[in-house]
Amino acid sequence: MLTNEINGYQLYDYITAGAKKIIVNQRYLNSINVFPVADGDTGSNLAFTMNNIIKKANRHESASKTLDSVAKYALEASYGNSGTIVASYLKGLASESVNKDKLSIKEFSHNLAKSVKYAYSSIATPQEGTILTVMREWGDYLLDNYKNTSDLRSLLNSSITYLTDVVNNTKEQLYELKQANVVDAGAKGFVYFIEGIYEFVSSGFVSDAVDEFKIPIEMLDLHQDLNFRYCSEFDLEPNKSFDVKSIKKRMLTYGDSLIINDRESYYKIHIHTDDPEKVALFLRKYGKITGSKVDDMKIQYDVLNNKKSNIGIITDSIADLPTDFIEDNQIFVMPIQMIADGEIYLDRMTITTKNTFQVLKDSKVYPSSSQPTDSYIRKTLEYMMQHYDRVIGIFISSKMSGTYSKVKTIAEEIDKDRIKVIDSKANSGSQGLIVKKAVNAISDKKDFSEIIAEVEESIGRMKIFVEIPDLSYAVKSGRVPAIVGKVADLFKLRVIISIDKEGNGSVVKDRSLKKKIKKISQDKVVKDYVLIHSAKEKEVSEYIDFATKEIGFPPLFVNNVSAVISALVGKDSIGIAYEEVNEV
């Protein structure tokens, strides 16, 4: 329907039409994503943001109410550079359209042009040749041409023709794009957004045709050094000491690609960094972190440019695995959340064993753990399904966490045939050994069904025993009855915890891990084993020597337990996880 005035209903329809056009072409956008990092997720990030608008934004008759709702939910789910910039832009459009029931084409054009400054101001170091350039050029084009057109459809059509040249020119503006011989993915995504609006204005629907893409030879030879490894985002409820200019300046010492968006009661902060934990500790001084997301761009880059297998593996942060093993085998790790006094930390990402005990000490209420959010699980699995033929997920025992059940439900909605989610009936080191079993089977080129069978068969052979010198942590967490803790404390007892065949936590009669190691080395043939701990280096070294002598060979690896497990077992805990094989 052509009109000289646009109400809230129409704005909602236009924006969601643009969103749908991006979602349809997200794989194409992923395939050309090389700036700022060639991690192949610009399309996924934009689609993630757009999906949230479609699912949650309210369709009001009032233009300002519709735009407020769109901006709110765009910011809530803004992800990655492009998603965060688009959220800033839509916030700008809402801010420039306050108290307006309808917008004339003139007002619409002016407000879109003014929205660009919100996108630019949210970024610490704006870069031309990106989505920002196309946003600015579109705004300028609308201001120069709205007087010369009789309707919105014609204005949109001519602007798309103009922006095609603008997007093509991004190849010449950024070295990375010129090297790969592709246009900027974010810039192209914004043009898709406009195309979706145009298609809806013209016909009332959005085409589901997908652009085909042939990878240029230059892109096949692309090699890129990552400045920083982790794409990190934080939702921060600021305190009185928070100052945007000061924070921007200091945050740039931790990384790059810094974007700060404000939305009434909180700020959304995006940064590429090597140390999300340091960023979190810094931000805690200026408010409460109520949400966070971290993506490992190194693994994404490697999967996009040097994928080792067509079968991907994902686990959660409870699994104990060395960082280099995770990186070498391109394992996706989904962080479990730790919640302390309303603040949300991501296990092994924004909080590690190193700082867990300070957080425990500072917390008024003992921290609890929580599964990853539905949206994070869905985004991660959908990203993996774009890059792998099959995916295997191995998660902490369903008796200890709802993570397995939640991931399984979402995986079945996405593709129940290509994603297999496995209940490890384990945690920590034993869960890590099960993941390693899957990695080995994939390396041996076994087919999908063989790998699943081998992994599931191994679960019953994985054992774990952890010696806890101080049960007070387990008591505070609610995992151990208070009376048990009092008795252990009274008699200065060390306790060994384990996991039974069903995946439940249990306390065993042994009270010395060294005696337990002696016993298992005598009774069983230990195929592989690992040591896990929250202890000091000197104590760990002692156990490495002891286990090596008793079992006859050194551990596969030695690993700090996760922050979530540290909150359960406390300081100076140490354990062994192993795969047992009955003597022949």
SVG drawing of the C-alpha trace seen along z (x, -y; Angstrom):
<svg xmlns="http://www.w3.org/2000/svg" viewBox="-3 -18 60 80">
<polyline fill="none" stroke="black" stroke-width="0.4" points="0.0,0.0 1.5,-3.3 1.1,-6.3 2.6,-9.7 2.3,-9.0 3.6,-5.9 2.0,-4.7 3.2,-2.3 1.6,0.8 3.3,0.1 6.7,-0.6 6.5,2.7 5.7,4.5 8.5,2.7 11.1,3.4 10.2,7.1 10.2,7.5 13.7,6.2 14.6,8.5 13.3,11.5 15.4,10.6 18.5,10.6 17.5,14.0 17.0,15.6 20.4,14.5 22.4,15.1 24.4,17.9 25.5,15.8 26.6,13.0 28.5,15.6 30.3,16.8 31.7,13.3 32.5,12.2 36.1,11.2 36.1,7.9 36.9,7.2 37.5,11.0 37.0,13.7 34.9,15.8 31.9,16.4 29.2,15.2 28.1,11.7 24.9,13.2 24.2,15.3 24.7,12.3 22.4,10.1 19.8,12.9 20.0,13.4 19.2,9.7 16.5,9.6 14.8,12.8 14.4,11.2 12.6,8.2 10.2,10.4 9.5,12.6 9.1,9.9 8.5,6.4 5.0,5.0 3.0,3.8 1.4,0.4 -0.6,-2.0 1.7,-4.7 5.0,-5.1 6.9,-6.0 5.6,-3.1 6.4,-0.6 10.0,-2.0 10.5,-2.0 9.6,1.7 11.8,2.5 14.8,0.7 14.3,2.4 14.3,5.9 17.1,5.2 19.3,4.1 18.4,7.0 19.6,9.5 22.3,7.4 25.1,9.7 28.5,9.1 29.7,5.9 27.0,5.6 24.1,6.7 25.2,4.1 25.6,1.3 22.1,2.0 20.6,1.9 22.3,-1.5 20.8,-2.7 17.3,-1.5 17.6,-3.1 18.5,-6.3 15.4,-6.1 13.2,-5.6 14.8,-8.5 14.3,-10.8 10.6,-9.8 9.4,-10.5 5.7,-11.3 4.9,-10.6 1.8,-8.6 2.7,-8.9 5.8,-9.9 5.7,-11.7 8.2,-10.5 10.0,-13.7 10.1,-12.9 11.0,-9.3 13.9,-10.4 15.2,-13.0 14.9,-10.6 16.8,-7.8 19.6,-10.3 19.8,-11.4 19.9,-7.8 23.3,-7.4 25.0,-9.5 23.7,-7.1 25.5,-4.2 28.7,-6.2 28.7,-7.5 28.3,-4.0 31.6,-2.9 35.0,-3.8 36.8,-3.7 34.3,-3.9 35.5,-2.4 34.5,-3.4 33.8,-0.7 31.5,1.1 27.8,1.1 28.3,-2.5 29.2,-3.8 26.0,-2.4 23.9,-3.7 25.3,-7.2 25.1,-7.1 21.5,-5.9 20.6,-8.7 22.2,-11.3 20.5,-9.8 17.1,-10.0 17.6,-13.6 18.7,-14.6 15.9,-12.7 12.7,-12.5 11.4,-15.7 11.8,-14.3 9.6,-11.2 5.9,-10.8 5.9,-7.7 8.1,-5.5 8.3,-2.6 10.1,-4.7 12.4,-6.3 13.4,-2.9 13.9,-1.5 16.2,-4.2 18.1,-4.2 18.9,-0.5 20.3,-1.1 22.5,-3.8 23.6,-1.7 24.7,1.2 27.6,-0.9 28.3,-2.0 28.6,1.6 30.7,2.6 33.1,-0.3 33.7,1.2 36.2,3.6 38.4,0.6 38.0,-1.0 39.3,1.9 42.4,3.9 40.9,7.1 38.0,6.9 40.2,6.1 42.5,9.0 39.6,11.4 37.8,9.8 34.4,9.5 32.2,6.7 31.6,6.0 29.2,8.5 27.6,6.0 27.1,3.4 25.5,6.0 23.3,7.1 22.0,3.6 21.1,3.4 19.2,6.7 17.3,4.9 16.3,2.1 15.5,4.6 13.1,6.4 11.3,3.2 11.1,2.4 9.7,5.8 7.0,5.6 6.0,2.0 5.8,3.2 4.0,6.5 3.1,7.2 5.6,10.0 9.3,10.8 11.0,13.0 12.7,16.1 15.2,16.3 18.8,16.6 21.8,15.1 24.2,17.6 27.9,17.0 31.0,18.4 34.0,18.0 36.7,15.9 40.1,17.5 41.5,14.7 39.3,15.7 40.5,19.3 44.1,18.0 43.0,15.6 45.2,15.7 44.4,13.4 46.0,12.7 43.4,12.2 44.2,9.2 42.0,10.7 40.4,14.0 37.0,13.5 34.0,11.5 32.6,10.5 29.4,8.7 28.1,7.5 24.9,6.1 25.7,3.6 23.4,1.8 25.6,-1.2 26.4,-2.7 27.0,-6.4 30.7,-6.2 29.9,-5.0 31.0,-7.6 30.8,-6.6 33.7,-8.6 36.0,-7.4 34.9,-3.8 35.5,-3.9 39.0,-5.1 39.9,-2.6 38.2,0.3 40.3,-0.1 43.3,1.1 41.6,4.5 40.9,5.0 39.3,3.4 35.9,3.3 34.5,1.5 30.8,0.6 28.8,-0.9 25.0,-1.2 22.8,-2.7 19.2,-1.8 17.5,-3.5 18.4,-1.3 21.5,0.5 24.4,0.4 25.3,3.0 29.0,3.3 30.7,5.2 34.5,5.7 37.0,8.1 39.5,9.1 41.9,11.9 40.7,11.8 36.9,11.6 37.5,12.2 39.6,9.0 37.0,7.0 34.3,8.4 36.4,7.6 36.9,4.1 33.2,3.5 32.2,4.8 33.6,1.6 31.1,-0.4 27.9,1.5 26.3,5.0 26.8,7.4 23.3,8.8 24.2,10.7 27.1,11.7 28.0,13.6 31.4,14.7 32.3,16.3 35.7,17.9 36.6,16.2 39.7,18.3 37.8,21.5 35.2,19.9 37.9,18.6 39.6,22.0 36.3,23.8 35.6,21.4 39.1,21.5 40.6,24.8 37.9,27.2 39.3,30.5 36.1,32.6 32.5,32.4 31.4,33.5 31.5,30.8 31.7,31.3 30.2,29.1 30.3,29.5 29.8,27.3 32.3,25.6 32.1,28.2 34.1,30.6 37.8,30.5 39.9,30.1 43.1,28.2 42.8,25.0 45.2,26.2 43.2,29.4 40.0,27.5 41.6,25.2 43.4,28.0 40.3,30.0 37.9,27.1 35.6,27.9 32.8,25.5 32.4,24.9 29.1,23.6 29.7,21.7 27.5,22.5 26.3,19.4 27.2,18.6 24.9,16.1 26.2,14.2 24.1,11.4 22.3,10.8 25.5,10.7 25.9,13.2 29.3,14.8 30.2,17.2 32.1,20.2 35.8,20.3 35.2,17.1 34.3,14.2 35.1,16.1 37.7,18.8 38.9,20.8 41.5,18.0 38.8,15.5 36.0,17.8 36.8,17.7 37.0,13.9 33.5,13.8 32.3,16.4 33.8,14.3 32.1,11.1 28.7,12.6 25.9,12.0 24.0,15.0 26.0,18.1 26.3,18.2 24.2,20.6 24.7,22.0 22.3,21.9 22.2,23.4 23.1,21.3 20.2,19.2 17.9,20.7 18.9,18.0 22.6,18.6 22.1,22.4 20.0,21.9 22.5,19.4 25.5,21.6 23.8,24.8 22.5,22.9 25.9,21.5 27.5,25.0 24.8,26.5 25.9,24.0 29.4,25.3 29.1,29.0 27.2,32.0 26.6,33.4 27.1,32.2 27.7,34.2 27.0,32.6 28.3,34.1 27.0,32.5 27.2,32.6 25.1,35.4 21.3,34.7 21.1,35.6 23.3,32.5 22.1,29.9 19.2,29.2 21.7,28.2 21.5,31.6 17.7,31.5 17.5,27.9 20.1,28.4 18.4,31.6 15.1,29.9 16.5,27.0 18.6,29.4 15.6,31.4 13.8,28.3 16.7,27.3 17.5,30.7 16.9,33.9 18.6,36.0 21.9,34.2 22.5,33.2 23.0,35.9 23.0,34.7 24.5,37.1 24.0,37.2 27.6,37.9 26.3,39.0 29.5,37.4 31.2,34.1 34.6,32.5 37.5,34.8 35.4,37.8 33.2,35.7 36.4,34.4 37.5,38.0 34.2,38.7 34.7,35.7 38.2,36.9 36.7,40.3 34.5,38.6 37.5,36.5 39.6,39.7 36.8,41.4 36.3,38.5 40.1,38.4 39.9,42.1 37.4,41.2 34.6,43.4 31.1,42.7 28.6,40.9 26.7,43.9 30.0,45.6 31.2,42.5 27.9,42.2 27.9,45.9 31.6,45.8 31.0,42.7 27.8,44.0 29.5,47.3 32.4,45.6 30.2,43.7 29.9,46.6 33.7,47.0 34.4,43.4 35.1,42.9 35.9,39.9 37.0,39.4 37.6,36.0 39.1,35.4 37.5,32.4 39.4,31.0 36.6,28.5 33.0,29.5 31.7,26.0 31.5,25.0 29.4,28.0 27.2,27.3 26.7,23.7 25.8,24.7 23.1,27.0 24.7,30.1 25.6,31.6 23.4,31.7 24.6,29.3 24.8,32.1 27.3,34.0 29.4,30.9 29.4,30.3 30.5,33.9 33.3,33.7 34.4,30.4 34.3,31.7 36.5,34.7 38.6,32.9 37.5,35.5 38.5,35.3 35.7,36.6 35.9,38.2 33.0,37.6 32.2,39.5 29.5,40.1 27.4,43.3 26.4,45.1 23.2,43.1 25.0,39.8 24.2,38.9 26.8,37.4 27.8,39.7 30.1,39.8 32.4,42.9 33.8,44.5 37.4,43.7 38.8,40.5 42.3,40.4 42.7,39.9 46.2,41.4 44.9,44.6 42.2,44.6 44.7,44.2 46.7,47.1 43.6,49.2 42.4,48.5 45.9,49.2 45.9,52.6 42.3,53.6 41.9,52.3 43.9,51.5 43.6,47.8 43.5,47.0 43.6,43.2 43.5,40.8 43.6,37.1 44.1,35.1 41.7,32.2 42.1,29.7 41.4,26.4 44.7,26.8 48.0,25.0 50.7,25.9 53.0,27.6 50.3,29.9 49.3,30.8 52.9,31.5 53.1,34.0 50.0,35.8 51.3,36.0 54.5,37.7 52.5,40.1 49.9,41.1 52.6,41.6 54.5,43.9 51.4,45.9 49.7,46.2 52.8,46.5 52.4,43.6 51.7,39.9 48.2,38.3 46.9,37.3 46.5,33.8 46.2,31.9 43.4,29.2 41.9,26.7 38.2,27.5 35.7,24.9 34.5,22.0 31.2,23.7 32.8,26.9 35.2,24.8 32.2,23.3 31.1,26.9 34.4,28.5 36.2,25.5 39.9,24.7 42.7,27.3 40.5,30.1 42.1,32.6 40.8,35.6 41.4,38.3 39.2,39.2 39.9,42.3 38.6,44.9 38.8,48.3 39.3,51.5 38.8,54.9 41.9,57.0 42.1,59.6"/>
</svg>
